[in-house]
Amino acid sequence: MAKANMSLTRNVMPTQDAVTRAHNFDEVALGYSEETAINEAMRCLDCKNMPCVSGCPVKIHIPQFIGKIKEGDFEGAYRVIAKSSSLPAVCGRVCPQETQCESKCVRGIKGESVGIGRLERFVADWHNTFSTDDPIRPQSNGHKVAVVGSGPSGLTCAGDLAKKGYEVTVFEALHTAGGVLVYGIPEFRLPKAIVSKEVETLKKLGVKIETNVVIGKTLTVDELFDGGFEAVFIGSGAGLPNFMGIPGEALNGVYSANEFLTRSNLMKSYLLNPQTPIMKGGKVAVVGGGNVAMDAARTALRLGADKVYIVYRRSMDELPARREEVEHAEEEGIEFKLLCNPTEILGYNNPNDPRDAKNGFVTGMTCVKMELGEPDERGRRRPVVVEGSEFTLDVDTVIMSIGTSPNPLIKSTTQGLEVNNRGGIVVNEEGLTSRIGIYAGGDAVTGAATVISAMGAGKTAAKAIDEYLSK
């Protein structure tokens, strides 16, 4: 075995050149080589109390899988991860490890933490490239469970139950399984082929997936029970976009980030020489500072925008997006308009344009400058308008990325399902709703959150469903 690596810095993740990648949808991060992965794994101290595991929502045995990498047993490392995670290649790419497992790493006290996410990605990619073994499909235990939604919470719940012998059927409203992993995250961050591979692995475990089924329209939750399912997990996501309520949001050229990314992904704008209705030049403003805002801004750039702005009402220190995504956006030439907030979207009316003469088209956006005042209830300094600071930003497309709310369809078609004032389904600590046999998790409960937190909720619910049906 190689010697311990006591470097204070982690191995650099190779990436595409910024100028080149700003004009293609190929994956930005290129991944570790075998040699680099082993070298990074040697930075792990194999702590006995495993603080990193406490930061992982799905409780991957991190020191054990890293130990396998040290030995060069990459398939063994994958098997360790697969015991806890149904989506390792996904998590290695989009999980915010820096605020979770890596934030607990002892190596981070006097330097950079071990690159746990990068190692997870390496292991999953190695398995997907070289392994020919199919997962072992367990014998059926005779119980049937329905999962609503094929996003990260739904797929995790389905995978965990399938491993225990449950007959699981996942119902997906769209024509491709994957949920937000497919329609919400751009190709350059999470290739569609990666998601497809993870879904195929679940199918080999026995998970059935039915697409083009809108629960609440095609079938109701109650009809699922009538059809023989003994428990239902709702992981329908947060598909209802939020807007600011300012003048001009009905203009042509104003999108929610949800709509913009869904159109881009489902219309396959990531393919070579695509032709989609959202292909355009001009200047684009993305309002918001989260990961979705970064995705929308970087997608707009790749779709031909001449200039892209991120408009965020707080400073860079409060920006909620992952540092890596912010750095990549800056490298690609996206301009950050910080301490800045829109007050009106400006437009003109063209009665001769056959597309829509009713609402007109975006010509600019009025903004005001902000400064940070006293902390709010969550401890963040509240942005306050600077008097007399109004200015106009010259743009012809505006993308609103200020969050989403849970999909309202299921709650409105399922009797006795309690929801909170934000539209989220109310659950207990085990994911059980106000109705026996119905569980929920992910964005349908919390509103928009991270992929890994949704997976954690799916895992919790799967355990509870197993205990419920095993009585």
C-alpha positions in Angstrom: 0.0 0.0 0.0 1.2 3.5 -0.8 2.4 5.8 2.0 0.0 8.2 3.8 -0.5 11.5 2.1 -0.2 14.3 4.6 -0.6 17.1 2.1 -2.8 19.9 3.4 -4.5 20.3 0.0 -6.6 17.9 -1.8 -5.9 16.7 -5.3 -7.2 19.1 -7.9 -10.2 18.0 -10.0 -9.4 18.4 -13.7 -11.9 20.4 -15.7 -12.6 21.5 -19.2 -11.1 24.9 -20.1 -13.5 27.6 -19.1 -13.6 29.3 -22.6 -14.3 26.0 -24.3 -16.9 24.7 -21.9 -18.9 27.9 -21.9 -20.0 26.9 -25.4 -20.7 23.2 -24.9 -22.8 21.0 -22.6 -20.1 18.4 -22.0 -19.4 17.6 -18.4 -17.2 20.3 -16.8 -15.4 18.2 -14.2 -13.4 15.4 -15.8 -12.9 13.1 -12.8 -9.9 11.5 -11.0 -7.6 9.0 -12.5 -6.9 5.7 -10.6 -3.6 7.1 -9.5 -5.0 10.4 -8.3 -7.9 8.6 -6.5 -5.5 6.4 -4.6 -3.3 9.4 -3.7 -6.4 11.4 -2.4 -7.6 8.3 -0.5 -4.2 8.2 1.3 -5.1 11.5 2.9 -7.8 9.8 4.9 -6.8 9.2 8.5 -9.4 6.4 9.0 -10.6 8.0 12.2 -12.1 5.5 14.7 -15.1 7.7 15.5 -15.8 8.4 11.8 -17.0 12.1 12.1 -17.5 12.2 8.3 -20.3 9.6 8.5 -22.3 11.8 10.9 -22.4 14.4 8.2 -23.8 12.1 5.5 -27.7 12.0 5.2 -27.6 8.4 4.0 -24.8 7.3 6.3 -22.3 5.8 3.8 -19.4 4.1 5.6 -16.9 6.6 4.3 -13.7 5.4 5.9 -14.4 1.8 4.7 -15.0 2.7 1.1 -11.9 5.0 1.1 -9.9 2.2 2.6 -10.8 0.0 -0.3 -9.6 2.7 -2.7 -6.3 2.7 -0.9 -6.0 -1.0 -1.6 -6.9 -0.5 -5.3 -10.1 -2.5 -4.8 -12.4 -0.1 -6.6 -15.2 -2.5 -7.0 -15.1 -3.3 -3.3 -15.3 0.4 -2.6 -18.4 0.6 -4.8 -20.1 -2.3 -2.9 -19.5 -0.4 0.4 -21.2 2.7 -1.0 -24.0 0.7 -2.6 -25.1 -0.7 0.8 -26.2 2.8 1.7 -26.8 4.8 -1.5 -28.8 3.9 -4.6 -27.3 6.8 -6.6 -23.6 7.0 -6.0 -22.6 8.4 -9.4 -25.2 11.1 -8.9 -24.2 12.0 -5.4 -20.6 12.1 -6.3 -21.5 14.9 -8.7 -24.2 17.0 -7.1 -24.1 16.4 -3.4 -22.9 19.4 -1.4 -20.2 17.4 0.4 -18.4 20.6 1.6 -21.3 21.4 4.0 -21.9 17.7 5.0 -19.4 14.8 5.2 -16.4 16.9 4.3 -17.3 19.6 6.8 -16.7 17.0 9.5 -13.4 15.7 8.2 -10.5 16.0 10.6 -8.1 16.9 7.8 -10.2 20.1 7.3 -9.0 21.5 10.7 -5.5 22.4 9.4 -6.0 22.2 5.7 -8.5 20.9 3.1 -10.8 18.0 3.9 -10.4 14.7 2.0 -12.2 15.0 -1.3 -14.9 12.5 -0.3 -17.3 13.5 -3.1 -14.7 13.3 -5.7 -13.7 9.8 -4.5 -17.4 8.7 -4.5 -17.7 9.9 -8.1 -14.5 8.0 -9.1 -15.7 4.8 -7.6 -19.1 4.9 -9.2 -17.7 5.8 -12.6 -15.2 3.0 -12.3 -17.9 0.5 -11.5 -20.2 1.8 -14.4 -17.3 1.5 -16.8 -15.7 -1.8 -15.8 -18.1 -4.0 -13.8 -20.2 -6.6 -15.6 -22.0 -7.9 -12.5 -25.7 -7.2 -12.2 -27.0 -6.6 -8.7 -28.6 -9.6 -7.0 -32.3 -9.5 -7.2 -33.8 -10.7 -3.9 -36.7 -13.1 -3.6 -40.1 -11.3 -3.4 -41.6 -11.0 0.1 -45.1 -10.6 -1.5 -45.7 -7.0 -0.4 -46.4 -4.3 -3.0 -45.4 -0.6 -2.5 -46.1 2.3 -4.8 -43.6 5.2 -5.1 -44.9 8.5 -6.6 -42.1 10.4 -8.4 -38.8 9.1 -9.7 -36.6 11.9 -8.3 -33.9 11.2 -5.7 -36.2 10.6 -2.8 -38.4 8.2 -4.8 -35.6 6.3 -6.4 -33.8 5.9 -3.0 -37.0 4.7 -1.3 -37.6 2.3 -4.2 -34.1 0.9 -4.2 -34.0 0.3 -0.4 -37.3 -1.5 -0.5 -36.4 -3.6 -3.5 -33.3 -4.8 -1.8 -35.6 -6.2 1.0 -37.7 -8.1 -1.5 -40.6 -5.6 -1.9 -42.4 -5.4 -5.3 -42.0 -1.7 -6.0 -43.6 0.3 -8.8 -42.5 3.9 -9.4 -45.0 6.2 -11.1 -43.4 9.1 -13.0 -45.4 12.0 -14.5 -42.9 12.7 -17.3 -41.7 10.4 -20.1 -38.3 9.8 -18.6 -37.4 8.5 -15.1 -35.1 10.6 -13.0 -37.2 13.5 -11.9 -35.2 16.7 -11.1 -32.0 14.7 -11.9 -33.1 14.6 -15.5 -35.1 17.8 -16.1 -33.7 20.1 -13.5 -29.9 19.6 -13.5 -28.1 20.5 -16.7 -26.0 18.0 -18.7 -22.7 19.7 -18.0 -23.2 19.0 -14.3 -25.0 15.6 -14.4 -25.0 13.8 -17.7 -28.3 12.1 -18.6 -26.5 8.8 -19.2 -25.3 8.7 -15.6 -28.9 9.0 -14.3 -30.1 6.4 -16.9 -27.4 4.0 -15.7 -28.5 4.4 -12.0 -32.1 3.8 -13.0 -31.2 0.7 -14.9 -29.5 -0.7 -11.9 -32.7 -0.2 -9.8 -34.7 -2.0 -12.6 -32.3 -5.0 -12.3 -33.1 -5.1 -8.6 -36.8 -5.5 -9.6 -38.1 -1.9 -9.4 -40.8 -1.3 -12.0 -41.1 2.2 -13.5 -44.2 3.5 -15.2 -43.8 6.8 -16.9 -46.5 9.2 -18.2 -48.6 8.6 -15.1 -49.7 11.7 -13.3 -50.8 10.7 -9.8 -53.7 12.9 -8.9 -54.9 12.9 -12.6 -54.2 9.5 -14.3 -54.6 7.7 -10.9 -55.2 8.9 -7.4 -53.4 7.7 -4.3 -56.6 6.0 -3.1 -56.8 4.1 -6.4 -53.2 2.9 -5.9 -54.4 1.2 -2.6 -57.5 -0.1 -4.5 -55.1 -1.7 -7.0 -53.3 -3.8 -4.4 -50.5 -1.5 -3.1 -50.1 -1.8 0.7 -48.1 1.5 1.2 -47.4 4.6 -0.8 -44.4 6.9 -0.7 -44.9 10.4 -2.1 -41.8 12.0 -3.6 -43.5 14.3 -6.1 -41.0 17.1 -5.7 -41.4 20.9 -5.6 -42.5 21.8 -9.1 -44.4 25.0 -8.4 -42.2 28.0 -9.1 -42.1 31.1 -7.0 -42.2 34.7 -8.4 -41.5 38.1 -6.8 -44.9 39.6 -7.6 -43.3 42.7 -9.3 -44.6 44.4 -12.4 -43.7 42.9 -15.7 -43.4 39.2 -14.7 -46.0 38.3 -17.3 -43.9 39.6 -20.2 -42.6 37.3 -22.9 -39.0 36.5 -22.1 -39.6 36.0 -18.4 -39.1 32.4 -17.2 -39.0 30.6 -14.0 -35.7 28.7 -13.6 -37.8 25.5 -13.3 -39.4 26.1 -16.7 -36.2 27.2 -18.3 -34.1 24.2 -17.2 -37.0 21.8 -18.0 -37.3 23.1 -21.5 -33.6 23.0 -22.0 -33.3 19.4 -20.7 -36.4 17.8 -22.2 -35.9 19.5 -25.6 -32.4 18.1 -25.6 -30.6 21.5 -26.0 -27.5 19.7 -24.8 -27.1 17.8 -28.1 -24.9 19.0 -30.9 -26.6 21.7 -33.0 -29.9 21.6 -31.2 -33.0 23.6 -32.3 -35.2 24.6 -29.5 -37.5 27.6 -28.8 -35.2 28.9 -26.0 -32.1 29.1 -28.2 -31.3 32.8 -28.3 -28.6 35.5 -28.0 -29.0 38.8 -26.1 -28.6 39.6 -22.5 -30.0 37.4 -19.7 -30.6 38.2 -16.0 -31.0 35.3 -13.5 -32.5 36.5 -10.3 -31.4 34.4 -7.3 -28.2 33.0 -5.8 -28.8 29.2 -5.3 -27.5 26.2 -7.2 -30.5 26.4 -9.5 -29.7 30.0 -10.4 -26.1 29.0 -11.3 -27.5 26.1 -13.4 -29.9 28.5 -15.2 -27.2 31.2 -15.8 -24.6 28.7 -17.1 -27.2 27.0 -19.3 -28.3 30.4 -20.8 -24.6 31.1 -21.7 -24.4 27.7 -23.5 -27.6 28.4 -25.4 -26.1 31.5 -27.0 -26.6 34.4 -24.6 -24.2 37.3 -25.3 -24.1 38.3 -21.6 -25.5 36.7 -18.4 -25.9 38.4 -15.0 -26.6 36.8 -11.7 -28.8 39.3 -9.7 -28.7 38.6 -6.0 -29.9 40.8 -3.1 -27.2 39.8 -0.6 -23.4 39.7 -0.8 -21.1 36.9 -2.0 -20.7 35.7 1.6 -24.4 34.9 1.8 -24.7 33.4 -1.7 -26.2 29.9 -1.0 -24.9 28.2 -4.1 -22.0 25.7 -3.8 -18.6 27.5 -4.0 -17.5 25.2 -6.8 -20.5 26.2 -9.0 -20.0 29.9 -8.2 -16.3 29.7 -9.2 -17.2 27.8 -12.4 -19.7 30.5 -13.3 -17.2 33.3 -12.7 -14.6 31.5 -14.8 -17.1 31.2 -17.7 -17.7 35.0 -17.7 -21.0 35.3 -15.8 -21.2 38.6 -14.1 -22.5 38.8 -10.5 -24.7 41.8 -9.7 -24.6 41.5 -5.9 -26.5 43.6 -3.3 -29.0 44.3 -6.0 -32.7 43.5 -6.2 -35.3 43.9 -9.1 -38.3 46.1 -8.7 -39.9 45.9 -12.2 -39.4 44.1 -15.5 -39.7 46.5 -18.4 -41.1 45.7 -21.8 -42.7 46.9 -25.0 -45.8 45.8 -26.9 -45.5 44.7 -30.6 -49.0 44.1 -32.1 -47.4 42.9 -35.3 -45.5 40.0 -33.7 -47.6 36.9 -34.2 -46.2 35.2 -31.1 -48.1 37.3 -28.6 -49.2 40.9 -28.9 -50.9 40.8 -25.5 -48.1 40.9 -22.9 -45.2 42.4 -24.9 -41.5 41.6 -24.6 -38.7 42.2 -22.1 -36.5 45.2 -22.7 -34.8 45.7 -19.3 -35.1 45.4 -15.6 -35.3 48.1 -13.0 -33.2 47.3 -9.9 -32.2 49.0 -6.6 -29.0 48.6 -4.7 -29.1 47.0 -1.3 -27.0 47.0 1.9 -27.0 44.5 4.7 -28.8 45.5 7.9 -29.6 43.6 11.1 -29.8 39.7 11.1 -33.2 38.1 10.3 -34.8 35.2 12.2 -32.4 32.8 10.5 -29.3 34.8 11.5 -28.6 36.2 8.0 -28.2 40.0 7.7 -31.4 41.4 6.2 -31.0 43.3 2.9 -32.2 46.9 3.0 -32.9 49.2 0.0 -30.4 52.0 -0.5 -32.5 55.1 -1.1 -32.1 56.8 -4.5 -30.1 53.8 -5.9 -32.5 52.8 -8.7 -31.0 51.8 -12.1 -31.9 49.9 -15.2 -30.2 46.7 -16.3 -30.3 46.2 -20.1 -31.6 42.7 -20.6 -34.1 40.9 -22.9 -34.6 37.7 -20.9 -35.2 37.3 -17.2 -35.1 34.0 -15.3 -36.6 33.9 -11.8 -34.8 31.5 -9.5 -36.1 32.3 -6.1 -37.3 28.9 -5.1 -40.2 26.4 -5.7 -43.0 25.1 -3.6 -44.3 21.5 -3.3 -46.5 20.2 -6.2 -50.1 20.9 -5.1 -51.7 18.1 -7.2 -51.5 15.2 -4.8 -52.6 17.1 -1.7 -55.6 18.4 -3.5 -56.7 14.9 -4.7 -56.0 12.9 -1.5 -58.4 13.2 1.4 -57.0 13.5 4.9 -53.5 14.5 3.9 -52.3 17.2 6.2 -50.2 20.0 4.7 -48.4 23.0 6.2 -48.8 26.7 5.3 -46.0 26.4 2.7 -47.8 23.6 0.9 -45.5 20.8 2.2 -46.9 17.5 3.2 -46.7 17.1 7.0 -44.8 14.0 8.2 -43.4 12.6 11.4 -39.8 11.7 11.9 -40.3 8.4 10.1 -41.8 10.1 7.0 -45.4 9.0 7.9 -48.1 11.4 6.8 -51.5 12.0 8.6 -52.8 8.9 6.8 -51.7 5.3 7.7 -49.8 3.7 5.0 -48.9 6.9 3.2 -45.4 8.2 3.6 -43.7 11.2 2.0 -40.3 12.8 1.7 -38.0 15.1 -0.2 -39.1 18.4 -1.7 -42.8 17.4 -1.5 -42.3 17.8 2.3 -39.6 20.5 2.7 -39.8 22.5 -0.5 -36.8 22.8 -2.7 -33.7 21.3 -1.0 -30.7 19.2 -1.9 -30.6 15.9 -3.7 -28.9 14.2 -0.8 -31.4 15.4 1.8 -34.2 14.1 -0.4 -32.4 10.7 -0.6 -32.1 10.7 3.2 -35.8 11.2 3.5 -36.5 8.4 1.0 -34.2 6.1 3.0 -35.9 7.0 6.3 -39.3 6.3 4.8 -38.2 3.0 3.3 -37.1 1.8 6.7 -40.5 2.9 8.2 -42.5 1.2 5.4 -40.6 -2.0 6.0 -41.3 -1.9 9.7 -45.0 -1.1 9.0 -45.5 -4.0 6.5 -43.4 -6.5 8.5 -45.7 -6.4 11.5 
